[in-house]
Amino acid sequence: MTMTNNSPYFKRHIFFCLNERKNNEACCAQQGAQEAFDHCKAQVKALGLAGPGEVRVNKAGCLDRCSGGPVAVVYPEGVWYTYVDKADIDEIVVSHLKNGQVVERLVTPEHLGR
């Protein structure tokens, strides 16, 4: 992708909640969020999707969707995902981050918040 003055620096961002709560409250950190983040970052790099004009994989604190966790959100579309394993992350990377197609089966239900 050639950068122009109108182009975003990154085509897409994916933010992974890595928040860890005290007192045994449910949180994404307890559900393998760090491993999912690491796997996503490696997959994005392996597919040549990393860097300016492409995809940025970001860590985030609490995204306030704990009851749907673990969660990640893709911008600019604002699509929230709940994932279970590396296969889910792989599907998000190829389908959404690479090809722009939302993975409907992994979309976090709207009503799930904290």
N, C-alpha and C positions, 0 to 999 in steps of 0.2 A: 504494500500500500504506500503510495507516495503521499507525503504530508503536504498539505496546503494550509493557508491561513484559516480555512473553514473546517479543516479536519480535526477531530478530537485527537488528543495525544495517544489515547488508547481507544480502540474500537469497542472493547468490552472490559469490564471489571467483574471479578467474582470475589465476593467478600465471605469469608468463613468466620462464623462466630466461634471463638476459642475461649469464651468466658468460663471461668471456674468460680463457682459459688461456694461459700463456706456453709457450715451447719448441715451438710448433706442435702442441700436443695438441688433439685434437678438442674443440670446445666449441660451445655454442649461438650465441654471439656471431658466430662465423664462418659461421653458416648463416642469417643474416637475421633473427635474433631481435628486434633493436631495431625493424626495419621492421614486423614482425608485431605487436609490442606497440603501436606507434604506430597501426597500422591498426585493431587491435581497439579501442583506446581511442576512436578517431574513430567507429567503427561503433556502439559501445555508446552514445555520446553522441548520434549522429544518430538512433538508434532510440528515444531517450528512456528508456534503461535505466540511465543513470548516476545515482548519488546514493543517499542513505540509503533503506533499504528495497528497494533494487534491486541493482545490480551494481557491483563495484569491480574495476578492472583494475590489477593490481600488478606491479611489477618485483621480481625475485628474483635472488639470487646463485645459486650452483650448487645445483641440485635433485638432483644425484647420479644422473641418468639419462642421462648423456652419450651413451651408445651408441645411444640412441633419439632423439637430438636432431635438430632443435630441439624442445624440449618445453614444454608448459604444463600446469597442473593446475587443475581446477575444484573448489572446495569450496563447500558442505559434502559433496558427493557423493564427492570424492576420485578423480575421473576424470582420468587422465593422457592427454594428447593429443600426438601427433607430427604436425606440419603441414608442408606444402611451400610453399604460396603464399597469396595474399590470398583466393582462393576458399575454401580450407580454413578460414581464419579467419572468413570470412563465414558459412560453414556452422555453425561452432561457436557464433558469436554468436546466430544466429537459432534454430538447433535447440536448443542446450543452454542458453545464457544467457537467452534469451527464453522458450522453450517447455518447457524442462526435459527435453528428449529427447537422450540420449547419441548422439553421432555415432560409431557402432560402427566404421566403416571407418578412423577416425583414432585410435582408442584405441591407446596405446603397449603393445606386447606386455609381459606381466608379467615375463618373464625379462630384459628389457633394463635394465641398471643402468649403472654407470660403466664 
